[in-house]
Amino acid sequence: MPPTKPIPPVRPAHLRRYVVEFRDEWGAKQQTKTDNQLGEQMILFGSRTPLYRCLECGKKVVMVWSACSSCPEKDKHKHCDHCTVHLCQDCRRNYIQPCKSCGGMSPRHLFTRLSSGILVCDSCYKNLCSPCESCGSKELSQELVNVRTSTTKVKKYCKKCASQYRTCTECNNKAVDDQISKLDNLYVCSKCLPQVSATCDCCKKLFHKRNAKQVARSGELVLLCNECFSTKYFKCGQCGSIHPLSKEHYTDRITKTHYCIPCYKREYNTSIQNYSLKPIPKWFGGGTSLFMGFELEVEMPQNPRGDEADRVIQYLHKNEICKEMLYYKSDGSLSHGIEVITHPFVFEWMKEHKEVIKHINGLANLGCASYHTRTCGFHVHMSKEAFTNAQLFKFMKLIYENQEFTKKISQRTSIERMSSYASLTAGNLINRAKHKNNPREERRGAVNLAPAHTVEVRIFQGNLNQSRIWKNLEFCHALWAFCNEVTFKEVTVPVFTKFIQAHKIKYKNLVRFLTGEVVKEDDEEEEPTPVVKGRRP
């Protein structure tokens, strides 16, 4: 029997080197390897050392991995049973894991599993873990949650025990059920409640101060909750002042915004307003969800801010309905012109008040021009809520997929020139109709869906001729009605032409423009259209 080699001294830790020696039937062999694991010591047994089975895979090994360097019993025993583990080389690499708290490497059997499922070493378990004051299980102190059990006392609970309680929106601490209150859909603990709550002067209920409305009552400022404020007061959408609902005011039909009378009147003076103006709408007509309106761009002989603009506005205001219905804005795309804009109206109402468009027709006699310019357009706005998604898709489909027909209706000279103001690049019509919106870059499209409440048809050339203004309005209304009745396959120009011919009394100006057929009502006579000399775009 060969002599047994002496056990070499334990090598310094920074060398991370150990020697494994074993014998088999062919003789003794020796291998030298380098281990990358930290904090480990290998001892070498002689050739008579019995073989051990790996704790993980069961292979026969002569290696013993010891963790006694961190064991409190290391001074008493060179290698105690608690710390010594028999492992092969491959299993030993996976058996050593880092502590989730301190990051130190230790064998898996020396870890303690906390109730949250994480593994920590013995040192962290003793020094950094605290018991849950509800269930008693230990957790890392930093993982425990503050739970308020009284106005002055806060306890430490584990996440599992704390999950059954609600969180205070002010201090972010949990609180037991009898120490938390609900204010305006917000939960507030008993400690924060006096600081953030107020009592409504009307209904005497508690509510959150951030939702308080301050109003003057009997010469004093009092606080009201949202419910009491909305039923008894309103805030002007223009100046922000607060008034009782019993006081005379104006309410927008769509947005339900209230306006005080001074703001309502101030917005509709006779001056030219800024382009960014979004006035309080007036509504003309009813009985349908489809309201319409138009923007007519007009060029004037002189500066629109001078006497010429006053002369144009004074002329339009000679008609009482025009005075109530029209307002005026500047437009940077015009050389020296203005936009004449209507408030929302119902198509049938406008049919009964034809003097509005007839009066606008008279601007040609003041030297104004719209059709014979290179800058003016005519835009029609229609209520978005009047369109279903399918109806809006068919509406855009006929305009975008029949470009020659659209050019004819618009009275533009070419599709190329038209694309500068109303592009016929369709994009994804399905997505646009589904969301009733379009990308920002398509704001100048033939059909613009960017406005919050309206569909804007931008294709038309500007015009002061009353029959052409009616033609534009009739086309938009007829196409809306047509798309509500036909299938997707029937959205074609021939089928649309048949539709308007079947309703030629209602859309007589459109029928005359497309087919040349003159449709007259018994009590109506054709009026001459003023001729304005100039260059057509």
Beta strands, then each sheet from edge to edge (+ up, - down):
strand 1: 17-24
strand 2: 27-34
strand 3: 41-42
strand 4: 52-53
strand 5: 60-61
strand 6: 65-66
strand 7: 84-85
strand 8: 96-98
strand 9: 105-107
strand 10: 112-113
strand 11: 119-120
strand 12: 129-131
strand 13: 138-140
strand 14: 145-148
strand 15: 154-157
strand 16: 166-167
strand 17: 174-175
strand 18: 180-183
strand 19: 186-189
strand 20: 197-199
strand 21: 206-208
strand 22: 213-217
strand 23: 220-224
strand 24: 233-235
strand 25: 242-244
strand 26: 249-251
strand 27: 258-260
strand 28: 292-299
strand 29: 326-330
strand 30: 337-342
strand 31: 377-383
strand 32: 447-448
strand 33: 454-461
sheet 1: 1+ 2-
sheet 2: 3+ 6- 7+
sheet 3: 4+ 5-
sheet 4: 8+ 9-
sheet 5: 10+ 11-
sheet 6: 12+ 13-
sheet 7: 15+ 14- 17- 16+
sheet 8: 18+ 19-
sheet 9: 20+ 21-
sheet 10: 22+ 23-
sheet 11: 24+ 25-
sheet 12: 26+ 27-
sheet 13: 29+ 30- 28+ 31- 33+ 32-
end
